[in-house]
């Protein structure tokens, strides 16, 4: 995402969505994100018929982090702040493991 600040250490990486990106997400996606979470959870649920335990983890991941992202975008918009998404540091972006989503107003937060 253009303008996104990335800060990686040995164990985790943090991706900071700018204030402009937060406003865009709030305006354009936030209203439909709940439906997207529901659709994603349904897809994961369909996996349960085929895949078993992996599907249960999928549903939990979507429900927890999707809801947290919606909450962080709403709070960041109200506070004129950024959203920080922290992940386990790795070179394999196919296995992105989110460890936290936060409202952030640190030095990494900017208007873009």
N, C-alpha and C positions, 0 to 999 in steps of 0.2 A: 504494500500500500504506500503510495507516494506520500512523503512527509513523515511517515512513521519512524520514530526513533527506536533503535535496537540497542540494548545494553546486555552483553553476555559475560558471565563469569565462567568459572570451571564447572559449576553444578547447575545453574539456572540461567535462563535468558529472560529479559523483560522487553516487551514490545509496548510502546507508548503510543496510543492513538491520540492525535492532536485534537485541540478544541474544535477545529473546523470539521474533522472527521466525526467527532462526537455529535456535533450539531447535525451533520448530514445523516448519521445513523438514527438520531432521535426523530428527525423529520421524515425520512424516507423508509426506514425499515422497522422502527420500533413498533408501529401499529400492527404490522404483519408478522413480526418475529414470533409472537405467541403461536400463530398458526403454523409457522415453520417448525417450531419445537414439536408441536403435535404431530405434524407429518413425519418428522425425523423419528419420533418415538414410535410411530406406527410402523415405519420401515424396520426399525430395530425389533419391534414385536413380531413382525413377519419373519425375521431371521430366527426367532425362537423356535418356530416350527421346523426350520431346517438345521439351525446351528447349535441350539442349546444355551449353555452358560455364557457364551460370548454375547449373545443377544441381551441378556439381563444386564451385563456391564454396559452395553451400548445405551440402553434405555436410561440407566442411572446417570451416565455421563451427559447425555443430551438434556435430561431434566435438570440436573444440578447446575451445569455450566451455562446452559442456555438461559435459564432463569436468572442466574447471577449476572450474566452479560446485560440482560434487559434492565436489571436493577441498577447496575453500575452506569449504564448510559443515561438513565433517568436522573440519577444523583449528580453525575458529572455535568450534565446540561444545566441543572439547577444551580450548581456551584461554579460554573464557568471553569471547569477543570478538565483533565484528560482521563482516559481509561488506560490502566496498565494491565497487561495480560502476562503473567509469569508462567514459564514452561520449564520443563527439564531440558537442559542444554544437550543437544545431539545434532548430528549431521543428517539424520534421516527424518525429513519432514513428514513422511508417511505415518510416523508414529509420534505425533505431537501429543505430549502429555501436559495438560494444563494443571498447574499447582495453585493458581490463584488469579482472581480478577478483582481489581481494586480501582477506586476513584483516586486520582493522583494529581497533586499540584506541586510536584517537586521541580527541580531545575530541568528535568527531562521533558516537562510539559511545555508546549508552545502552541502558538496559533496556527502555524504552517502557512 
